[in-house]
Amino acid sequence: MANTYTQVYVMIVFGTRGRKNLITNEHEEEIYKYISGIISNKSKKILQINGMPDHVHILVSLKPDKAISDLVRDIKSNSSKFINESKWFAEKFNWQKGFGAFSYSHSQIEDVINYIKDQKVHHKRISFKDEYKKLLDYFEIEYDEKYILE
């Protein structure tokens, strides 16, 4: 797209199905590297990834050539396949249905990166569900309580 210049930063958040604590310290680095590779292969730039045993936060810089939902679908399907083929869990691994995507300005990026890096400290004070609802409220996104982190 000649003469098209964009700078779009989005934090993507999604959890494990049933909010199960499946992303263990033993495997999280490998999972995050795999997800980072998926994003890089889609010609997107990953700025930060981190999470907890039941969810992940990913900050990406996007170009307007693909829908966020397509990128998230690719991340979730390919990483689920990788995790299941690794046979780390007795049960089948799945991500939750749906996701959150929150946009930020360039001036906020450092704060968002630090927020994602500090997930383990942050979640000593707040649950994933409460954090997610806080993000939805902050961004004034309407939601139905029964579908939060299905």
URTA-V123535 format. One record per run of one state. SS is the DSSP state (alpha for helix, beta for strand, coil for the rest). FROM is the first residue (numbers start at 1). TO is the last residue. If there is no record, write none. Layout:
ss:SS from:FROM to:TO
ss:SS from:FROM to:TO
//
This chain:
ss:coil from:1 to:7
ss:beta from:8 to:16
ss:alpha from:17 to:19
ss:coil from:20 to:24
ss:alpha from:25 to:41
ss:coil from:42 to:44
ss:beta from:45 to:52
ss:coil from:53 to:54
ss:beta from:55 to:62
ss:coil from:63 to:67
ss:alpha from:68 to:86
ss:coil from:87 to:94
ss:beta from:95 to:95
ss:coil from:96 to:99
ss:beta from:100 to:104
ss:coil from:105 to:105
ss:alpha from:106 to:117
ss:coil from:118 to:118
ss:alpha from:119 to:122
ss:coil from:123 to:127
ss:alpha from:128 to:138
ss:coil from:139 to:144
ss:alpha from:145 to:147
ss:coil from:148 to:150
//
